[in-house]
């Protein structure tokens, strides 16, 4: 009986490892072919799985469907190009795989929180916000809904962390657009988000922040540590249980960050 149990465990471990490799293989292909059409069937073939099975496995490992992961990668690449090149918005649109400028601009603004033109303008002309000022005022300025009681938990890291930590509440597993509510910590420890949205299911996301006087470093925010939890249930302005999050180094299977956090700090505090 024990031998059969061990055989079963080994089989599941091998299957899990195989699925992980298959999903990573597809994600690498996404990175390398952002400007090309990749259908579910194409991605499933790369993973050597049926489309149905691949879609289910991909969601288990990354938390979102493959199509959402792909468009998140495209918008992340667009953010990078907007900040590091002088390419026109139209050229960037086609370079990251969009066939319609209108669709690209609409989706970018919806999921990043700023239009491509606004992002490029702010990166060039706005004054970088002071970290101390952000720490004192970010919660009241980032929140777009007001309630009471709130959400509490612990933020921990696998290594010593000396960077500030953003904690925000989002309606989807991908942290995109503006957070519904948020706070900033100076170090790992207890966080509290005092204002929560209406009753429903939400996701808590945390990431370290890079505070720099170098404009490109500040705006690109290549954060080394991140973590998430959810869905969490908000009822009557509160979450019954503590929501603890451990921060880990970013993995290939983590969905990209879409929200323009440093721009939102500067925009809301200005």
C-alpha positions in Angstrom: 0.0 0.0 0.0 2.8 2.4 0.9 4.7 1.6 -2.2 1.6 2.3 -4.4 1.2 5.6 -2.5 4.8 6.6 -3.3 4.3 5.6 -6.9 1.2 7.8 -7.1 3.0 10.8 -5.6 6.0 10.4 -7.9 3.6 10.2 -10.9 1.8 13.4 -9.8 5.1 15.2 -9.3 6.4 14.2 -12.7 3.1 15.3 -14.3 3.2 18.6 -12.5 6.8 19.2 -13.6 5.9 18.3 -17.2 3.0 20.8 -17.1 5.1 23.5 -15.6 7.7 23.0 -18.4 5.0 23.1 -21.1 3.5 26.3 -19.8 6.9 28.0 -19.5 7.7 26.9 -23.1 4.6 28.6 -24.3 5.4 31.8 -22.3 8.9 32.0 -23.8 7.3 31.7 -27.3 4.9 34.5 -26.4 7.9 36.7 -25.4 9.7 35.9 -28.7 6.6 36.4 -31.0 4.6 39.3 -29.5 3.9 40.7 -32.9 2.5 37.5 -34.3 -0.9 35.9 -33.9 -0.9 33.0 -31.4 -4.2 31.2 -31.2 -5.1 28.8 -28.4 -4.6 26.0 -30.8 -1.0 27.3 -31.6 -0.1 27.5 -28.0 -1.6 24.1 -27.2 0.5 22.6 -30.0 3.7 24.2 -28.5 2.7 22.7 -25.1 2.0 19.3 -26.7 -1.5 19.3 -25.1 -5.0 19.5 -26.3 -6.4 23.0 -26.3 -8.9 22.3 -23.5 -6.3 20.6 -21.3 -3.7 23.3 -22.0 -6.1 26.2 -21.2 -6.9 24.5 -17.9 -3.3 23.8 -17.0 -2.2 27.3 -17.9 -4.8 28.9 -15.7 -3.8 26.6 -12.8 -0.2 27.6 -13.0 -0.5 31.4 -13.9 -3.9 32.2 -12.5 -5.2 33.6 -15.8 -6.1 32.3 -19.3 -3.3 32.2 -21.9 -5.0 34.9 -24.0 -5.0 37.3 -21.1 -1.3 36.5 -20.3 -0.4 37.3 -23.9 -2.1 40.7 -24.1 -0.6 41.5 -20.7 2.9 40.8 -22.1 2.1 42.9 -25.2 1.1 45.9 -23.1 4.1 45.5 -20.8 6.3 45.6 -23.9 4.4 48.7 -25.1 5.2 50.4 -21.8 8.8 49.6 -22.2 9.0 50.9 -25.7 7.1 54.1 -24.8 9.7 54.9 -22.1 12.9 53.8 -23.9 12.4 54.7 -27.5 11.1 57.6 -29.7 9.0 55.3 -31.7 5.5 56.6 -32.5 2.5 55.2 -30.7 1.3 53.8 -34.0 4.6 52.0 -34.6 4.6 50.6 -31.1 1.0 49.4 -31.5 2.0 47.2 -34.5 5.3 46.2 -33.0 3.6 44.5 -30.0 1.0 42.7 -32.1 -2.0 45.0 -32.4 -3.7 45.5 -35.7 -5.8 48.5 -34.7 -4.4 51.7 -33.2 -7.8 52.5 -31.6 -8.0 49.1 -30.0 -4.5 49.4 -28.7 -5.0 52.9 -27.2 -8.3 51.9 -25.6 -7.0 48.7 -24.0 -3.8 50.4 -22.9 -5.7 53.2 -21.1 -8.2 50.7 -19.6 -5.6 48.3 -18.2 -2.6 50.5 -17.5 -4.5 53.5 -16.2 -3.1 56.1 -18.6 -3.1 56.6 -22.4 0.2 55.9 -24.2 0.5 59.7 -24.9 -0.1 60.6 -21.2 2.5 58.0 -20.0 5.2 59.4 -22.4 4.4 63.0 -21.5 4.5 62.3 -17.7 7.7 60.4 -18.0 9.4 63.4 -19.6 7.8 66.3 -17.7 6.5 65.5 -14.3 8.5 65.9 -11.1 9.4 62.7 -9.4 7.4 62.4 -6.1 9.3 62.3 -2.8 9.2 58.9 -1.1 8.4 60.4 2.3 5.5 62.4 0.9 4.1 59.3 -0.9 4.4 57.2 2.3 2.4 59.8 4.2 -0.3 60.4 1.6 -0.5 57.5 -0.8 -3.4 55.6 0.8 -5.9 58.5 0.8 -4.9 59.5 -2.8 -4.9 56.0 -4.4 -8.2 54.9 -3.0 -11.1 55.4 -5.3 -13.8 53.9 -3.0 -14.6 54.5 0.7 -15.9 52.1 3.3 -14.9 51.1 6.8 -13.2 48.4 8.9 -11.0 47.1 6.1 -8.4 44.4 5.4 -5.4 43.4 7.5 -2.6 40.9 7.1 1.1 40.3 7.2 3.7 40.9 4.5 6.8 38.7 4.7 9.7 38.0 2.4 12.1 35.1 1.9 15.1 37.4 2.3 15.8 40.7 4.1 13.9 43.5 2.3 14.9 47.1 2.6 12.6 48.5 -0.1 9.2 50.0 0.4 6.3 47.7 -0.4 3.0 48.5 -2.2 -0.1 46.6 -1.2 -3.2 47.0 -3.3 -6.7 45.5 -3.9 -7.7 44.7 -7.5 -10.8 43.2 -9.1 -8.8 40.7 -11.2 -5.8 38.4 -10.7 -3.7 40.8 -12.9 -2.9 44.0 -11.1 -4.1 46.5 -13.7 -5.4 50.0 -14.0 -5.8 51.8 -10.6 -6.0 49.8 -7.4 -9.4 49.9 -5.7 -7.7 50.6 -2.4 -4.0 50.5 -1.4 -1.3 51.3 1.2 2.5 51.4 1.3 4.8 49.9 3.9 8.3 51.0 4.7 9.3 47.4 5.4 7.7 43.9 5.7 5.2 43.6 8.5 1.5 44.3 9.2 -0.5 46.1 6.6 -4.0 47.6 6.8 -6.2 48.8 4.0 -8.9 50.9 5.6 -11.2 51.4 2.7 -12.7 48.6 0.7 -15.0 48.5 -2.3 -18.5 47.0 -2.4 -19.2 43.4 -1.5 -17.6 40.9 -3.8 -14.4 38.9 -4.6 -11.1 40.7 -5.0 -7.4 40.0 -5.2 -4.6 41.4 -3.0 -1.3 42.1 -4.7 2.0 43.2 -3.1 5.3 44.3 -4.7 8.5 46.0 -3.7 9.0 49.5 -5.0 12.1 51.0 -6.6 12.5 54.6 -5.5 15.1 56.3 -7.6 16.1 59.8 -8.7 16.9 58.2 -12.1 13.8 58.8 -14.2 13.9 55.6 -16.3 14.7 53.4 -13.2 11.8 54.9 -11.3 9.2 54.7 -14.1 10.1 51.2 -15.3 9.8 49.7 -11.8 11.6 46.4 -12.4 10.4 45.0 -9.1 12.4 42.0 -7.7 9.8 40.7 -5.3 6.0 40.2 -5.5 3.2 38.2 -4.1 -0.6 37.9 -4.2 -3.6 36.3 -2.5 -7.1 35.8 -3.5 -9.8 35.8 -4.3 -10.8 37.3 -0.9 -14.4 38.0 0.0 -15.4 41.5 1.0 -18.7 41.6 3.0 -20.1 44.7 4.7 -16.8 46.6 4.3 -14.5 44.0 5.8 -12.6 40.8 5.2 -13.2 38.3 8.0 -9.8 36.6 7.9 -6.3 38.1 7.8 -4.8 37.9 4.4 -1.1 37.2 4.6 1.3 37.5 1.6 4.8 36.2 1.2 6.9 38.0 -1.4 9.0 35.9 -3.8 11.3 36.7 -6.7 9.4 37.2 -9.9 8.9 34.0 -11.9 8.4 33.5 -15.6 4.9 32.3 -14.9 3.9 35.5 -13.0 1.5 37.7 -15.0 3.1 41.0 -15.9 2.3 44.2 -14.0 0.1 46.4 -16.1 -0.8 49.3 -13.8 1.4 52.4 -14.1 2.1 52.6 -10.3 4.8 55.3 -10.3 2.8 57.5 -12.7 -0.3 57.1 -10.5 1.6 58.2 -7.5 2.9 61.3 -9.3 -0.5 62.1 -10.9 -2.6 61.7 -7.7 -0.2 63.6 -5.5 0.6 66.5 -7.9 
